[in-house]
Amino acid sequence: MNSDSDKYFNEEYDNSLSQKVHEHKMKELSKKQYISLDKNLYKDYISQNINVNDQLSSSEKKIVEDTLYLQGFMITTIGILYLLPESVTKWDPEEANGDNLGGKWKQNIQDGPVVDEDEFIINYIGHPVSGAVYYSMARNDGLDPFQSFMFSFIMSSFIWECGYESFAEIPSIQDLISTPIVGAFMGEYMYYLEKELDKNGGIIWGSSSLGNISYFFLNPMGQIAEGLSDWLDLSVTMRFETYQETTIIKQKQYNVSLNKPYQFDSFNYGVIINLEF
């Protein structure tokens, strides 16, 4: 009797069943604890990396590329204006050269827009001409009149007036209105003249040189962008990317415990621009 009892107690105890029960209880507990993070349990997230160039038409690719050149032109213009006398730009050199440019930009946006005190030639000739340049470039890149107006409006009002220039001064009411609106009428007439020049084979008064000069002034930004593209042999690729928020550590740990892929209830977006020479 004792020998049978000793044999029974000396046998190795099989606790696999209790371990499975324990694991099941822990998983259920874990599921209850992190259920709020597991809204998409059966919708595993897959990141996306989309080549925007492959989704665009030829005209859309052209306007994207030319817009990048335009940003370089705008930044260069800001540098030139910074070097001009305060009597011309009405910029305060000390404020424009401050260490807290971000704070200055935010304050200017909050304080504006206002009626500025720039010269008539700057407000009602210079700015509309700028709007016409944006508009003409867009029309030559294949956009219709309304799309070209919207492009000019975005470039002049948001990118320039409320963007680059607001680091130095408060946005101007005159510039926000006259640049895109008057510029659109001027730009459409410039586009019309360019098409008439095309019909004449690019010749003015028997001179192709005068025709080439006219082409430049009718679409200056487009001509500059095309020249830079040919000279630099530049290829511009834009990608749209979504990526997981890897800071959600508890969500990752929970899925590991269930032997499931990492899952996330949200993700971020990003745009990647590649310039290849």
C-alpha positions in Angstrom: 0.0 0.0 0.0 2.8 2.3 0.9 4.7 1.5 -2.2 1.7 2.2 -4.4 1.1 5.5 -2.6 4.8 6.5 -2.9 4.7 5.6 -6.6 1.6 7.8 -7.1 3.1 10.8 -5.4 6.5 10.4 -7.0 5.0 10.5 -10.5 5.6 13.8 -12.3 2.5 16.0 -12.1 1.0 17.0 -15.5 -0.1 20.6 -15.0 -0.6 21.4 -18.7 -4.3 21.7 -18.3 -4.0 24.2 -15.4 -1.5 26.2 -17.4 -3.9 26.4 -20.3 -6.7 27.5 -18.0 -4.4 30.1 -16.5 -3.3 31.4 -19.9 -7.0 31.6 -21.0 -7.9 33.7 -17.9 -4.9 36.0 -18.5 -5.9 36.6 -22.1 -9.5 37.3 -21.1 -8.2 39.7 -18.4 -5.9 41.3 -20.9 -8.7 41.7 -23.4 -10.9 43.4 -20.9 -8.1 45.7 -19.8 -7.2 46.9 -23.3 -10.5 46.5 -25.2 -10.7 50.3 -25.7 -7.4 50.1 -27.7 -8.6 47.2 -29.8 -11.4 48.8 -31.8 -10.1 47.4 -35.1 -9.3 43.9 -33.9 -10.2 42.3 -37.2 -9.0 45.1 -39.4 -5.3 44.9 -39.2 -3.7 48.1 -40.3 -1.5 48.1 -43.4 0.7 51.1 -44.1 0.6 52.8 -47.4 3.3 54.3 -49.6 1.8 55.9 -52.7 3.9 57.4 -55.5 1.8 60.5 -56.2 3.5 61.0 -59.6 1.9 57.7 -60.8 -1.5 59.1 -59.9 -1.1 62.4 -61.7 -1.7 63.4 -65.3 1.1 65.1 -67.3 -0.3 68.6 -66.6 -0.6 67.8 -62.9 3.0 66.6 -62.7 4.1 69.8 -64.5 2.2 72.1 -62.1 3.6 70.2 -59.0 7.2 70.5 -60.4 6.8 74.2 -61.3 5.3 74.9 -57.9 8.5 73.7 -56.3 10.5 76.0 -58.5 8.1 78.8 -57.5 8.9 78.3 -53.9 12.6 78.8 -54.5 11.8 82.0 -56.4 9.6 83.3 -53.6 12.2 82.6 -51.0 14.8 84.3 -53.1 12.5 87.3 -53.5 12.1 87.5 -49.7 15.9 87.7 -49.4 16.1 90.5 -52.0 13.4 92.5 -50.3 15.1 92.1 -47.0 18.2 93.9 -48.5 16.1 96.8 -49.8 15.7 100.0 -47.8 12.9 100.2 -45.2 11.4 103.1 -47.1 10.6 100.7 -49.9 9.5 97.5 -48.0 8.1 99.2 -44.9 9.7 96.3 -43.0 11.3 96.9 -39.6 14.8 95.4 -39.9 15.1 94.7 -36.2 11.8 92.8 -36.1 12.5 90.9 -39.4 15.9 89.9 -38.0 14.6 88.7 -34.6 15.4 85.4 -33.1 11.7 84.6 -32.5 10.6 84.6 -36.2 7.9 82.0 -35.5 6.4 84.1 -32.8 6.5 87.2 -35.0 4.8 85.3 -37.8 2.0 84.2 -35.5 1.5 87.7 -34.1 1.3 89.2 -37.6 -1.3 86.7 -38.6 -3.4 87.4 -35.5 -3.1 91.2 -36.0 -4.1 91.1 -39.7 -5.2 91.8 -42.3 -4.8 95.5 -42.4 -4.7 98.3 -44.9 -1.0 98.8 -45.6 0.8 102.0 -46.5 2.8 100.7 -49.5 3.2 102.8 -52.6 0.5 102.7 -55.3 2.8 101.1 -57.8 3.6 98.2 -55.4 0.0 97.5 -54.3 -1.9 98.0 -57.5 0.7 97.1 -60.2 3.4 95.0 -58.6 1.1 92.6 -56.8 -1.3 92.1 -59.6 1.6 91.4 -61.9 2.7 88.7 -59.4 -0.7 87.2 -59.5 -0.7 87.3 -63.3 2.7 85.4 -63.2 1.2 82.6 -61.0 -1.9 82.5 -63.2 -0.1 82.4 -66.5 2.2 79.6 -65.3 -0.8 77.5 -64.2 -2.6 78.1 -67.5 0.4 77.0 -69.5 0.7 73.9 -67.3 -2.8 72.8 -68.5 -5.1 74.2 -65.8 -8.4 75.8 -66.8 -9.2 79.5 -65.9 -10.9 78.6 -62.6 -8.2 76.2 -61.5 -5.6 78.8 -62.5 -7.3 81.5 -60.4 -7.4 79.1 -57.4 -3.7 78.3 -57.9 -2.9 82.1 -58.0 -5.1 82.7 -55.0 -3.4 80.0 -52.9 0.1 81.1 -54.0 -0.5 84.8 -53.5 -2.8 84.9 -50.4 -1.7 81.9 -48.4 1.8 81.0 -49.4 3.1 84.5 -50.0 1.0 87.0 -48.1 0.1 84.9 -45.1 3.2 82.7 -45.4 6.7 84.0 -46.3 5.9 87.8 -46.1 4.1 87.5 -42.7 7.5 86.8 -41.0 8.2 90.5 -41.7 4.8 92.3 -41.8 1.1 92.0 -41.2 -0.9 90.7 -44.1 -2.3 93.4 -46.4 -6.0 93.7 -47.3 -5.1 95.3 -50.7 -2.6 92.5 -51.5 -5.0 89.7 -50.5 -7.6 91.1 -53.0 -5.8 92.7 -55.8 -3.1 90.1 -56.4 -5.3 87.1 -57.3 -8.3 88.9 -58.7 -6.7 91.6 -60.9 -3.9 89.2 -61.5 -6.3 86.6 -63.0 -7.6 89.1 -65.6 -4.1 90.1 -66.5 -2.9 86.5 -66.6 -5.7 85.4 -68.9 -4.9 88.2 -71.3 -1.2 87.2 -71.2 -2.2 83.6 -72.0 -4.3 84.9 -74.9 -1.4 86.9 -76.3 0.9 83.8 -75.9 -1.5 81.7 -77.9 -1.7 84.4 -80.6 2.1 84.4 -80.7 2.0 80.6 -81.2 -0.3 81.0 -84.2 2.3 83.4 -85.7 5.1 80.8 -85.2 6.6 82.7 -82.4 7.6 85.6 -84.7 7.1 89.3 -84.0 7.8 91.8 -86.8 9.8 89.1 -88.6 12.0 88.5 -85.6 12.2 85.2 -83.6 14.3 86.9 -81.0 11.5 89.4 -80.2 9.2 86.4 -80.1 11.4 84.6 -77.5 11.6 87.7 -75.4 7.8 88.1 -75.5 7.4 84.4 -74.5 9.5 85.1 -71.4 7.5 88.2 -70.3 4.1 86.5 -71.0 5.1 83.5 -68.9 8.2 84.3 -66.9 7.9 81.8 -64.1 7.1 79.0 -66.5 10.1 79.9 -68.7 12.4 80.0 -65.7 11.1 76.7 -64.4 11.5 75.0 -67.8 15.1 76.4 -68.1 16.1 75.2 -64.6 14.5 71.8 -65.3 16.5 71.4 -68.5 19.7 72.7 -66.9 19.6 70.8 -63.7 18.1 67.6 -65.3 15.9 67.5 -62.2 13.3 64.9 -61.5 10.7 65.5 -58.8 8.9 62.6 -57.1 6.2 63.1 -54.4 5.0 60.2 -52.2 2.1 60.1 -49.8 2.7 57.8 -46.8 0.8 56.6 -43.8 2.6 55.1 -40.8 1.7 53.6 -37.5 1.9 55.4 -34.2 4.5 53.3 -32.6 4.0 55.1 -29.3 0.9 53.0 -28.5 3.0 50.5 -26.5 0.1 48.9 -24.7 -1.7 48.1 -27.9 1.4 46.4 -29.2 1.9 44.4 -26.0 -1.7 43.3 -26.1 -1.6 41.9 -29.6 1.6 40.1 -28.9 -0.1 38.3 -26.0 -2.8 37.2 -28.4 -0.3 36.2 -31.1 -1.8 38.7 -33.5 0.0 41.3 -35.6 0.5 44.8 -34.2 -2.7 46.8 -34.5 -3.4 50.5 -34.1 -6.5 52.5 -33.7 -5.0 55.5 -35.5 -2.1 56.4 -37.8 -0.3 59.5 -39.1 0.2 60.9 -42.6 3.3 62.2 -44.3 4.4 63.7 -47.6 7.9 62.9 -49.0 9.3 64.9 -51.8 12.4 63.5 -53.6 14.6 65.7 -55.9 16.8 63.7 -58.1 19.5 65.3 -60.3 
